[in-house]
Amino acid sequence: MTLKDQVHTAFSNVGRRKLRSALASLGVVVGTLTIVIMVSLAAGVRQQINRQFASIGLDRLTVSPSGGRRGGFGPPGGFPFNNLSLKKIITGQDVKTWKGMPGVTTVIPEVNLPGSVNLELKWNGTNQPVRMGGDNFRPDIFQEPPEPLAGSLELPDAGGIVLSLGALRAAGVSTNDPARLIGQSVEAVLRTSRGETQSFSLSVRGISADRSPQIQVSVADRIAMKNWWFNATNILEREGYDSVTLRAADVTRANALSVQLRRDGFQVQSLEMFVTVANRVVTAITVMFTLVGGIALLVATIGIANTMVMAIYERTREIGILKAMGASSREIRQMFMLEAGFIGMIGGVAGLLIGWLIGLGLNQVIPLYLRYRELPARGDFFVVTPSLAAGVILFAAFIGLLAGLLPAHRAAKFDPLEALRHE
């Protein structure tokens, strides 16, 4: 028998008992479907992570102070604090130096208000609680930057404020024509737990589409607010900036800057590091998902093996005729292994198609839910890659060949005379 004859005979035998072959491949369908759904979900999550990080920029570094204390006196007896390191603050001179470094395109210093600060927006005689947003409404890792509804989200050095859509609604201000609000004066009010207040008059520079009730003011205005809160005049000289965001010309320069800044004693967070860790986690999850589906496929080998054993007993006389006509034991073994492989491959293709269709449906439903919940993630969450499709089909075919190995070996050992006498 030629290889072509073996393939043709094996494929024809699969169709001789259609129902039994379909039931035998059902386990492969379930296992393949499980792998496709789970691994395509992991692939979609990986793409979401990489897309979100890339939108922020892998060339971005966040520099923070290091150490536990700025200074102060030691305990009685003159012994030093062995377990506390001197705090390395970020000074104005550091910011100036970083702006002049080659390969640095953007330097944005940050000053945060203490968490105990009660911040209110005073407009038309009413006070509404709001929160302070980041500088220039920079997005978090999984948050898309808001769009300006009016004016600009860029702030002057001092005296300006950007309001979110949520802050306007909280203050009871009509948002039908946000452009008319540009240039109006509002007050940001700080209130202590004892009831003391301090107002800062600011001019509206822009309206953000962010639905959360937040405002954003310049670094200089936040320094003034922090000085009042701590009853100080030189809080920046004493405590420095809370963090500084650096943007490099490219990722390679960002990595070099990260090493240099750590050597200078600062804490540095790099988005590339987060991407690497996130992808490692997704890879580990993908392996776990694949193992779960692999176990289901291995269980399916029992059904295929049982089907092949029954087929061999039914075709014992046929095997004897083939051997009497000159077919070798190796050719008989290959023919039955090919038949088992076809059963596995058919189940793999069916499971792949069903998993792909389920993924397409979920990719249509999930964005609707995300828009309803006002979550920022966009794109497909179930992604069937060509490598996944090819790997699933090949693995399913391999499972079929593995299941048919023992029955095919049994068929190859039949004695032709005994097989011809079989009824």
Buried (B, 14 or more C-beta within 10 A) or exposed (E): BEEEEBBBBBEEBBEEBEEBBBEBBBBBBBBBBBBBBBBBBBBBBBBBBBEBBEEBBBBBBBBBBBBEEEEEEEEEEEEEEEEEEBBBBBBEEBBEEBEEBEBBEEBBBBBBBEEEBEBBBBBEEEBBEBBBBBBBBBBEEBBBBBEBBBBEBEBEEBBBBBBBBBBBBBBEBEEEEBEEBBEEEBBBBBBEEEEEEBBBEBEBBBBBBBEBBBBBBBBBBBBBBBBBBEEEEEBBEEBBBBBBBBBBEEBEBBBEBBEEBEEEEBBBBBBBEBBEEBBEBBEEBBEEBBEEBBEBBBBBBEBBBBBBBBBBEEBBEBBBEBBEEEBEBEBBBBBBBBBBBBBBBBBBBBBBBBBBEBBEEBBEEBBEEBEEEEBEBEEBBBBBEEEBBEBBBEBBBBBBBBBBBEBBBBBBEBEBEEBBEEE
